[in-house]
Amino acid sequence: KSLLTMGCRNCIDVLIIVLQSYFLWSCIAIERHYCHQPLSADSTGILKTTYEYAIENNRLFASRPDYMVMATCISAYGLGTLYALVLLAFTFKWNWIRMIAILLVGAK
C-alpha cells in the first residue's frame, strides 16, 4: 500500500507535530532569551550558535533594534502559545480545532 491509501492524513499530522515541536523549542530555547537580554559571544549552546550566525548573516537581529526585540517577544510568547495549542490539537486529535490550526500553520 502507498502512503496515500494508508492514510496520508496521519503523515501530515506527524509532519505538523514535528514542525510545531521545532517552532516551540525555538521560542523557548532562543527567542525567549533574546527577548530579555542580548545574545553575546559568552552565550552557551544554541544561544552562542545563534549569536555567531546573527553576527555573520543577520546584523539586524544582532543589533537588537526595539521593534526587533518586540517582534521576537511577540513570537516567543504569543506564537509560542499558538504552537503549543496546535501541537496539542494534532497530538490528541482535537478535530474541533483542526481547520483553524491548519489555517494558522499555513499563515506562519
Backbone bond lengths (Angstrom), bond angles and torsions (degrees), N, CA, C in turn:
res aa  C-N    CA-C-N  psi(-1)  N-CA   C-N-CA  omega(-1)  CA-C   N-CA-C  phi
1 K - - - 1.457 - - 1.525 109.92 -
2 S 1.312 115.05 146.88 1.462 119.41 177.74 1.529 109.68 -88.33
3 L 1.320 115.17 169.18 1.461 119.37 178.13 1.518 111.42 -61.21
4 L 1.341 116.54 -33.76 1.461 119.18 -178.99 1.514 112.02 -66.46
5 T 1.338 117.15 -40.47 1.463 119.06 -179.52 1.521 111.94 -80.65
6 M 1.330 117.59 -19.54 1.466 120.46 179.03 1.522 111.53 -83.37
7 G 1.288 117.58 -9.05 1.464 120.30 179.32 1.505 111.43 109.10
8 C 1.297 116.48 75.57 1.455 120.63 -178.45 1.530 111.36 -65.79
9 R 1.312 117.16 -16.54 1.469 119.15 177.16 1.521 109.62 -57.68
10 N 1.333 116.53 -38.49 1.460 119.22 176.67 1.521 111.56 -65.88
11 C 1.340 117.12 -36.20 1.468 120.85 176.96 1.521 110.19 -62.80
12 I 1.305 117.07 -42.79 1.464 121.34 179.15 1.525 109.79 -66.48
13 D 1.316 116.52 -40.60 1.461 119.84 176.93 1.521 110.84 -58.93
14 V 1.322 116.92 -45.39 1.467 120.85 179.98 1.526 110.00 -62.63
15 L 1.320 117.38 -43.64 1.464 120.76 178.38 1.530 110.65 -60.37
16 I 1.317 117.16 -45.73 1.467 120.38 179.83 1.524 110.44 -64.48
17 I 1.325 118.40 -39.69 1.465 121.65 177.85 1.524 110.74 -62.28
18 V 1.330 116.97 -43.81 1.472 120.86 179.16 1.524 110.54 -63.51
19 L 1.327 116.88 -47.47 1.467 120.03 -178.76 1.530 111.82 -64.36
20 Q 1.322 117.30 -43.11 1.467 120.14 179.78 1.523 110.49 -65.29
21 S 1.321 116.94 -35.79 1.468 120.28 176.62 1.523 110.53 -62.49
22 Y 1.334 116.16 -43.52 1.462 120.39 178.20 1.537 110.68 -63.75
23 F 1.331 117.32 -45.95 1.467 120.54 -179.55 1.523 110.50 -61.45
24 L 1.329 116.67 -42.66 1.463 120.46 179.92 1.523 110.44 -65.16
25 W 1.329 116.76 -42.38 1.465 120.85 177.27 1.528 109.98 -59.23
26 S 1.323 116.96 -43.60 1.460 121.33 179.78 1.535 110.88 -61.39
27 C 1.316 116.61 -41.57 1.475 120.41 178.08 1.524 111.07 -61.11
28 I 1.329 115.68 -43.77 1.464 120.19 -176.21 1.525 111.34 -76.38
29 A 1.331 116.78 -44.85 1.464 120.75 -172.01 1.521 114.26 -81.98
30 I 1.330 118.09 -27.89 1.467 119.54 -174.48 1.527 112.03 -120.70
31 E 1.320 116.66 -59.67 1.468 120.51 -171.09 1.520 112.80 -63.17
32 R 1.324 117.22 -38.28 1.463 120.59 -179.93 1.532 110.33 -60.95
33 H 1.324 117.14 -40.88 1.466 120.95 179.02 1.521 111.05 -69.01
34 Y 1.342 116.77 -44.04 1.467 121.73 179.21 1.526 110.67 -60.64
35 C 1.307 115.94 -34.67 1.464 121.53 -179.15 1.531 111.16 -62.06
36 H 1.320 117.79 -35.19 1.463 121.05 -172.69 1.524 114.46 -99.67
37 Q 1.319 117.72 -24.49 1.464 119.38 -179.97 1.525 109.91 -158.73
38 P 1.306 116.64 156.29 1.459 119.05 179.94 1.529 111.72 -66.28
39 L 1.312 115.59 145.93 1.454 119.68 170.01 1.513 107.08 -76.28
40 S 1.323 117.47 151.06 1.466 119.80 -178.08 1.520 110.44 -143.08
41 A 1.314 114.45 172.49 1.464 120.31 177.55 1.524 110.58 -64.64
42 D 1.330 117.01 -20.63 1.466 121.10 178.95 1.524 112.67 -84.99
43 S 1.325 116.80 -6.62 1.469 119.90 177.52 1.517 109.03 -61.17
44 T 1.319 115.81 159.85 1.468 119.82 -179.63 1.519 110.56 -119.24
45 G 1.315 115.66 162.62 1.460 122.56 174.03 1.511 113.15 59.90
46 I 1.319 115.37 -134.94 1.463 121.67 -176.38 1.528 111.04 -65.94
47 L 1.324 117.92 -28.27 1.467 120.47 178.24 1.524 110.78 -66.69
48 K 1.322 116.98 -38.69 1.465 119.90 177.03 1.531 110.47 -67.07
49 T 1.324 116.47 -41.68 1.462 120.85 177.59 1.522 110.40 -61.30
50 T 1.322 116.86 -42.47 1.463 121.49 178.43 1.526 110.47 -64.33
51 Y 1.314 116.79 -42.58 1.474 121.18 178.18 1.530 110.27 -59.97
52 E 1.318 116.71 -48.78 1.471 120.76 -179.06 1.530 111.18 -62.05
53 Y 1.329 116.46 -40.51 1.463 120.07 178.03 1.533 110.35 -63.95
54 A 1.326 116.32 -44.46 1.467 120.34 -178.29 1.531 111.45 -64.18
55 I 1.311 117.94 -40.67 1.468 121.20 179.67 1.530 110.49 -61.98
56 E 1.317 116.27 -41.15 1.466 120.19 -177.47 1.523 113.75 -82.39
57 N 1.339 117.65 -34.97 1.462 120.33 -168.26 1.521 116.22 -124.02
58 N 1.316 117.99 -13.70 1.461 119.72 -175.73 1.531 109.44 -144.97
59 R 1.321 115.25 72.76 1.464 120.93 -177.34 1.528 112.82 -59.34
60 L 1.322 117.16 -31.92 1.462 120.28 179.26 1.528 110.19 -62.37
61 F 1.313 117.25 -46.46 1.465 121.69 177.85 1.528 109.66 -61.59
62 A 1.318 116.79 -42.08 1.465 121.01 -178.23 1.527 112.04 -67.91
63 S 1.330 117.49 -30.96 1.467 120.11 -177.21 1.533 113.43 -79.58
64 R 1.317 117.70 -14.54 1.469 123.36 174.58 1.528 115.71 55.48
65 P 1.334 119.46 52.72 1.468 117.57 173.00 1.535 108.91 -62.88
66 D 1.322 115.96 155.90 1.469 120.84 -175.02 1.528 112.54 -53.42
67 Y 1.329 117.10 -44.12 1.462 119.05 -177.55 1.532 111.75 -66.52
68 M 1.335 117.86 -29.58 1.470 120.78 177.83 1.529 110.37 -71.41
69 V 1.315 116.06 -39.87 1.463 120.11 177.06 1.528 109.68 -64.12
70 M 1.349 116.51 -44.38 1.462 120.44 179.51 1.530 111.14 -61.81
71 A 1.320 116.65 -45.01 1.469 120.58 179.58 1.531 111.02 -63.42
72 T 1.324 116.18 -38.20 1.464 119.81 179.04 1.524 110.97 -69.13
73 C 1.321 117.29 -37.12 1.473 120.17 176.65 1.528 110.94 -66.30
74 I 1.324 116.81 -40.34 1.467 120.07 176.16 1.512 109.88 -62.27
75 S 1.309 116.58 -42.11 1.462 120.56 178.32 1.525 110.86 -64.43
76 A 1.327 116.64 -46.55 1.463 120.90 -176.32 1.521 112.42 -62.47
77 Y 1.327 116.42 -44.74 1.464 119.18 -173.76 1.529 113.24 -100.00
78 G 1.318 117.69 -40.16 1.468 120.23 179.58 1.512 112.24 -75.34
79 L 1.326 116.01 -57.97 1.461 118.92 -179.82 1.519 111.61 -70.07
80 G 1.326 117.18 -30.87 1.466 119.98 176.65 1.525 111.55 -58.18
81 T 1.323 115.88 -41.08 1.471 120.59 176.39 1.526 110.39 -64.19
82 L 1.320 116.21 -41.84 1.459 120.82 177.22 1.529 110.84 -62.07
83 Y 1.326 117.08 -44.62 1.467 120.28 179.38 1.530 110.67 -60.18
84 A 1.322 116.34 -40.85 1.468 120.18 179.11 1.529 110.70 -64.27
85 L 1.326 117.08 -41.89 1.464 121.06 178.92 1.526 111.32 -63.36
86 V 1.332 116.78 -45.82 1.469 120.38 179.02 1.523 110.14 -64.37
87 L 1.316 116.86 -41.20 1.467 120.99 177.36 1.523 110.88 -58.32
88 L 1.323 117.13 -46.42 1.460 120.94 177.75 1.530 111.45 -64.39
89 A 1.323 116.76 -41.97 1.469 121.05 -178.40 1.524 111.35 -60.40
90 F 1.328 117.15 -43.70 1.464 119.63 -178.70 1.518 112.18 -79.64
91 T 1.312 117.85 -30.62 1.465 120.67 177.96 1.521 110.95 -67.68
92 F 1.325 116.48 -43.99 1.459 120.69 -176.51 1.529 113.24 -99.88
93 K 1.345 116.03 8.70 1.469 122.72 176.16 1.525 112.53 53.97
94 W 1.318 115.19 51.72 1.457 120.88 175.23 1.523 107.33 -79.80
95 N 1.299 117.24 91.85 1.465 121.89 -174.54 1.519 113.37 -66.30
96 W 1.325 118.46 -24.49 1.450 121.47 -178.21 1.526 112.12 -64.61
97 I 1.330 117.94 -20.97 1.463 120.32 -178.05 1.528 111.75 -114.31
98 R 1.310 117.18 0.74 1.463 122.66 -173.68 1.538 113.13 -55.60
99 M 1.315 118.72 -50.94 1.462 120.86 -176.23 1.521 111.06 -65.75
100 I 1.316 117.35 -42.27 1.461 120.51 177.48 1.533 109.97 -61.77
101 A 1.322 116.75 -42.29 1.461 121.34 179.91 1.521 111.09 -63.18
102 I 1.326 117.38 -42.67 1.468 120.30 179.06 1.525 110.47 -63.37
103 L 1.327 117.20 -40.66 1.465 119.58 177.35 1.524 111.94 -64.20
104 L 1.316 116.97 -40.77 1.458 120.57 178.62 1.534 111.61 -66.90
105 V 1.327 116.10 -40.32 1.462 120.13 177.23 1.530 109.68 -64.41
106 G 1.318 116.15 -40.67 1.464 120.27 178.20 1.514 112.75 -64.73
107 A 1.320 117.21 -32.55 1.462 121.40 178.90 1.519 111.58 -72.38
108 K 1.298 116.85 -24.98 1.466 121.97 -179.96 1.498 109.29 -60.04
